[in-house]
Structure formats: structure tokens, C-alpha cells
Amino acid sequence: MDERLRNIARVVDISGVRTDVSRQEIDRIVAACREYHFVCAFAMPCFTPYLKSALADVPDVMVGGVIGFPSGADSTAIKVATAREHLRTGCDELDMVINVGALKSGMYQTVEEDIRAVVDTAQGKPVKSILEVAYLTDDEIRRGAELAVKAGVTYVKTGTGWANKPTTVDTIRLLKSVVGDSVLIKAAGGIRTLDTVLAMMDAGCSRFGIGLRSILAIMDEVDARLNIQRNFKLETSEHDLY
């Protein structure tokens, strides 16, 4: 258990992807990355080049780019263009929202082709397809995950974190029952405690998207359980969530 706790940061994507994220919050995310060395950091596209530059001297922290946030309703051409822009910026991973409306409409070929276009554009970089499970039935979650696997993604991801409904352990179990070991699973949205992270890992989750305030609280829990004393303190606000 101690080894798993010591490696928690290496399964966390620290995220600043809300509408109201400021550059000052991005700076706080950078400071947290320097302290904890999370596996990846995300901002909205307007701040992604700044984030990449700010973390240039922290080589073990990747930078990811988001595509189609939060609705997934951009045209495929726009998603592809955004993917290309992120690649030019130097992003290491791409998190894209699927066409949720098309999925709910039964337009399965459209959904698959939309995902595949970004996967093809990514030139081998990992792509995480965001299902936005808060808006889906269990059957739609299953179908969305199946389409993502067929389209060649590296991860299926639960949500953007914008919905007012948290990801649950049951949802991770459902996704795992569909994708098995064919792709990885990322959970995002409403993950607030270390016990939730551990339970989701037990259910088959490999990566977590968590906002600044929430992940700092979780890392405090980790330090307390491992009896680690840390001088690092960072002012946050109630808005620094995901």
C-alpha cells in the first residue's frame, strides 16, 4: 500500500480546464507540479502554450491538450485543427470530448469517425476519449466506450469535470467490464478524496484528472498516511476544483 501511495502523483493529471481559470491559477498548477511531479498537466487551449513553457524545465511532467471542451459538439475539422495546434505546441497527450449529441442520437458511425480523425492526427500521441458519462445511460456508456476502442484511443475517460455529477466507482467498473485490458481508463469529475482514488484504482482506473484544490487535499492525505512532513503550502480558492 505504501508504494501505491508514494506513486499517487504519477497517476494524476492536474487540470485547470474550467471557463474561469486564470493565468494565476495556471501558475499555481505549475508550482504544484514542481512539488509533486504529477504525470501530466492540462489547461484550456488559450493557456496551453504558456503551461508548456512554464514546465519546460520539469521534464517528468507532461503537458496535455484538450479538444472539444466541454460539449464535444465542435465539427471534426475543428477538433482535428485543435489537435494539430496542440502538437505544434508540444503537447504529449490529447483529451478529446466525443460527439455526445451524436452518440445519444444513435449516430454511431459519426461518433467513431470523429474520434478516429483525432487519433489519426495525433501521430501516435495518446488520445483519451471523453464520454461525459454524466449525460449518458449505462447502455450509452457501453456503446461510447466500444466506439472509442474501435477508433484506436489509448484511454476512455469519464468526463470533462464540467457536469454537476461526479464520476463514481460503479462507472469505472462498468467501463472496465466493456474495455477490459484493450485500453486504459481515466476518471475525472468530482474526485475529492484519496479513498475514492484508491477505490477507483482497484476497479481498474489508471489515470485521474483532478483540479488544483482537490489534488492538494488528496496529497495532504497521502502525506499524512505516509507520515511525510512537507513545507509546501499553496493558496487556493474554492474555484480550483475539477
N, C-alpha and C positions, 0 to 999 in steps of 0.2 A: 504493500500500500504506500509506504514512504516514497518508493521510487516513482510511482504513478503521480503522487502529489508533487514531487520535485519537477516533474515534466509537464505540469498543467499548462504553463505558459506556451509550450511548444505544440499545443493543440488549439490555441486560441488565435482567432483573427480579431484584433481590436478595431472597432469600427466607429467612424464618425460620418454617418450617412443619412442624417436627418436633414430636413429642409433648412433648419435654423443653425446648423453647425457653422461656427465662425473660424477664422484662421487662428484665433487664440485657443480654441478647443483643439485644433489640429496640433498646435504647439504642445499642448498638454498630453496629447496622444503620443507625440514624438518623445516627450520626456518619460512617459510610462514605458515605451518600447526600449529606451536606453536602460532603464532599471530592470525590467523583467524579461526582455528579449522574447516577446510574443512572436509567433511564427510568421504572421503577416499583419499588415495594417491597411485599412481602407478609408478613403474619403470619397465625397461626391466628385464627379469629374472635374469641376472647376478648380478643386484644390489638389487633385491627384499629382500634377507635376510638382507642386510645392512640397507635398508629402514625400515624394520620391527624392527630391533634392535634400530635404531635411534629414532623411535617413540614409543618405549615401555613404556615411561612414559607419553604419551599423550593418555589416554585411549579412548577419544571420537573421535579419528581419526583412522579409519580402514586402513588396507593395502590390496590392491588387487594385483592379479597376472594376467599377460597377457599370452595368449596362441595363437600360430599360427601367430604372428605378422610378417610381415604385410599382407601376401598374403592369409593366410588360407589354403595353399597348403600342409602343413605337413600331414603325414598319421594320421589316427585316433589313432593309437597306440602311436605315438609321442605326440599327444595332450593329451591323457589320462596320459601318463607318466609325462608330464609337469604339468598337474592338480594335480597329486599326489605329485610332488615335492613342488608345492605351498602350498598344505595342510600341508605338513611336516614343511614348513617354518612358517606356522601360518596365511596364508592369509585368509581374511574374505570374499572376493568376487573374482570371476574369470570372466575375459573378454576374450572371445574366438572369433577368426575370423572364420566365416563359410567357407566351401569349395566353394569359389566364382566361380572357374572354373567349378566345378560340377554343380552348380546352372545354370550357363549360358549354360551348355551342356544339360540341361533338366534331369539331373541325380538326381531327387528329393529324391528318397529313400536314396541314398548315402549321400546327404546333411543332411537329417533328422537323419539318424543313427549316423553320425559324431557328430552332436550336442548332441544327446541323450547320447552318450557314455561319454561325458564330464559331462553332467548333472548328470548322474548316479554316476560318480566318485566323484562328488563334495560333496556328503554326506549331502545334504541339504543346503550347502552354495549357495548364489545367483550366478547364471550364467547369463552373458549378452552375447547374440549372436550378433556379429558384422557383419552387412550385407555388408559393403563397398558400400554404395548406389551410390557413385560417378561413379562406373563402371557398374551400373545396369540401365535397363529401369524401368519405373513405374510398368510394369507387373512383372518384375523380383523382384522388391522390395516387391510387394504384395505377390508373391509366397514364397520368402525367409522368410518374416515375418510369414506367415501361417505355414511354416515348423518349424520355431523356436518355435512357440506357441505349436504345436503338440509335439515337443520334450521336452517340460517342462521347458523352460527357465523362468527366472524371469523378464528379460528385453530384448527387442530388441534394439540394438544400431546402430547408423547410420554408423559410420566409425572408422577407426584407427587414423585418422588425418594425414595419410601419403599421401593421394591423393591431387592433386592440384585443388581441387574443394570443396568449403565449403558446409557444411550442410545448408539447407535452412528451413525456416518456412513451406514452402509448403511441404517439405519432411516429417516434423513432422505431418502435417495434414493428409498426405497420410497414414503414418504408423498408426496414431490414427484411421483412418477410417477402417483399416484392423483389428487391435488387440483390439480395444475398451478398455474395462477395464480388459481384460483377462491377460495382462502382462503390465509392465511398459515400458517407452521409455527413452532411454538415447541418447543425442545428443553429437557428438564430431566432430571436424574438422572445423577450421575457425571461431570459435565463439570468437568475439573480443570486443563486446560492451554489456553493461548492457541492453540496449533496445532489443538487439537480444535475450538475455536470457529471458527477461520478455515476449517477443512475443512468444517464444517457449513454455514457461510455459503455456501461455494462450491457445496454440494449443494442449496441452496435454503432454508435456515433463516433466519428473520427476527428471531427473539427467543429469548432464553435465560433459563431460571430457574436461578440458581446461588446457593448458600449463601454465608454471610459469609466463612468462611476460604478457600474455593476462589476466590471472586471477588477477594479481596485479593491472593492469589498470582498470579492472572491479570493483575491490574492492575499488579503489580510487573513482570511480563514485558513488558507494554506499555510501561511507563516505561523499562525497560532498552533496549528496541529503539529507542525514540524519544529516548534519552539525556536523559530528564527526571529532574531531581532533586526529590525531594519530602520534606518534613519530616514528613508524616503517618505516624504509627505507631499501631496499634490492637492491643491484646492480644486474642487469640482462643484458642479451645480446639479440640481435635480433634473436638468435637461440632458445631462451627459449619460443617457441611457440608450439601450438598443434592444 
